[in-house]
Amino acid sequence: MSQTIVALDCMGGDNAPGEIIKGGIEALKENKDVFLKMVGRQEDVNRELEKYDYDKTRVEVVNATEVIETGEPPVVAIRTKKDSSLVKCMYMVKHGECDALVSAGSTGATLVGGHVIVGRIKGVERPPLAPLIPTEKGGALLIDCGANVDAKPSNLVQFAQMGSIYMENICKVKNPKVGLVNIGAEEEKGNNLAKETYQLLSNLEGINFIGNIEAREIPEGKADVVVCDAFVGNVILKMYEGVGGVLLKKVKGTLMTSLKTKIGALLIKKELKETMKTFQMDQYGGAPLLGLKGLVVKTHGNSKAIEVKNSIIQCISFKEMNINDKISKKLAVKKEN
Amino acid sequence: MSQTIVALDCMGGDNAPGEIIKGGIEALKENKDVFLKMVGRQEDVNRELEKYDYDKTRVEVVNATEVIETGEPPVVAIRTKKDSSLVKCMYMVKHGECDALVSAGSTGATLVGGHVIVGRIKGVERPPLAPLIPTEKGGALLIDCGANVDAKPSNLVQFAQMGSIYMENICKVKNPKVGLVNIGAEEEKGNNLAKETYQLLSNLEGINFIGNIEAREIPEGKADVVVCDAFVGNVILKMYEGVGGVLLKKVKGTLMTSLKTKIGALLIKKELKETMKTFQMDQYGGAPLLGLKGLVVKTHGNSKAIEVKNSIIQCISFKEMNINDKISKKLAVKKEN
């Protein structure tokens, strides 16, 4: 088995560089095929690395003097901060020095950098950001959550195709069910984008289109690939966080109301925590930005080591399954028809 | 105090006519100013009414032989079923025989009937459907959740104005905070609709615009009036149901895993149920369809008596506070500027 070389943006994210580098070390331990290029301020990276005992033949530290902050305008940041950890990671993927990059830094800068530096696969109109979201039946791919807020029907069709390839090959879901987010099940429902996309997806071969799904059915796990524009995708993702967070807080508050409930809480605490874990975003790795010439994986800004590790491990399957070749072939076939 | 005359669609909804009529009876008991015109198949309505002891001087049964089913195409249903309970209710509002109507029937038919039969207040471009949704800090108005899926910026501006009037007068929120649903806080974020609407709302006097809010902040209660197009509004509403429902199911499952957790469950059951109640949709009354010449209130399809009752009671404040006059004046002022 060949090595998968991952550029790790050690300076991006709320918990950088500590948790990022810790996650990298854990990935090295979990899988012998991982080689990491740890990109960031050399002295910071080395200081963290000194804390661990690890296989030094599979780590290279790449110095990058600048850091892109969360609030910076993405386009400006990518253009001007050439010596930032993120931009350096992007160029390493572009030049084939790495198979993939993982960053917990600015989403905007990652999207812009992916487009501008790494570049699109021929035939891909808009590269979508596609996180795995928890459902009652396991994970589903929410595609798009990225920057394509004013998407066209043909963009959404490509999202459906790329998402199917991802779920089939990376998540091993056979014949993944593709659902179009809409306000009702009937085909005449929805806004213009949804109505036109419905028609295109209905006539498309090679995907398992199950029709419209209502947002309520997403957490229920009705579809494996949840197709929508990035505005709606963002609302879905944030509603998961918002409703989940508030409900959890309310439950916790309830458990503390009296001595009786406090005793009850002690009895269920461990199990409840386990349950809640299965419904949290960070149980999965990061979100791939699909349709680029290399793999760019964005993990949550508040990622801890475990999520960083999962994101790195995810890159191995992505490379082994030749996802980009498959996307390239799939979209090329469509163009010929 | 004068009477508020409400037309109650006794045949609409999953639990009609039983729960609808029960809710009507409860409203009569709770407030002496309520007069109900109970519209539906006479024999069905009378059979239900016989179960209760109530003030017969405040009830009139209006016979309607037809029923609009949930699956029917709304436009066709409204046009052809002239003797349906819903269409009869609509005409009674239009002709001023009633102050308001309450229906748990088809949302589509209610929206269409509201537009076509009751008609818009002059100056209102698109009447939005605006349910109250639960937040950590109480209720917020989600406006629009109706049929305006391809809305224009000027529509959303009117939603902000009408929503502010509603929250201030009906829910007694002083200077209600208006938030525009977007994918980030910064004003340059979002799709074209959001960006243009942001500019218009920023320059609008007479509302308390707090800027963009992310979907995560909706359940947290950051805004009192949550402005969006109906597609996004539908996604928000359904995500509440979906995430809430799945999490609750998971928590319940956890409580049943062992003898220990079952004992724990017994100790927290009552309190947990109370907590969950505060985060359910049906704690509030129905959703008003704002901007019409009369009041049309749509309650959930699965409404039980309590929600029907709350919806009817809501009509009293709506009438007393002269909401329609206020909307009419507000939007007229805007036109003159």
Interface residues (C-beta under 8 A of the other chain):
Chain A: T135 E136 V149 D150 V181 I183 G190 N191 N192 A194 E214 A215 R216 E217 I218 P219 E220 D229 A230 F231 V232 N234 V235 I236 L237 K238 M239 Y240 E241 G242 V243 G244 G245 V246 L247 L248 K249 K250 V251 G253 T254 L255 T257 S258 K260 T261 I263 G264 A265 L266 L267 I268 E271 L272 E274 T275 M276 T278 F279
Chain B: T135 E136 V149 D150 V181 I183 G190 N191 N192 A194 E214 A215 R216 E217 I218 P219 E220 D229 A230 F231 V232 N234 V235 I236 L237 K238 M239 Y240 E241 G242 V243 G244 G245 V246 L247 L248 K249 K250 V251 G253 T254 L255 T257 S258 K260 T261 I263 G264 A265 L266 L267 I268 E271 L272 E274 T275 M276 T278 F279
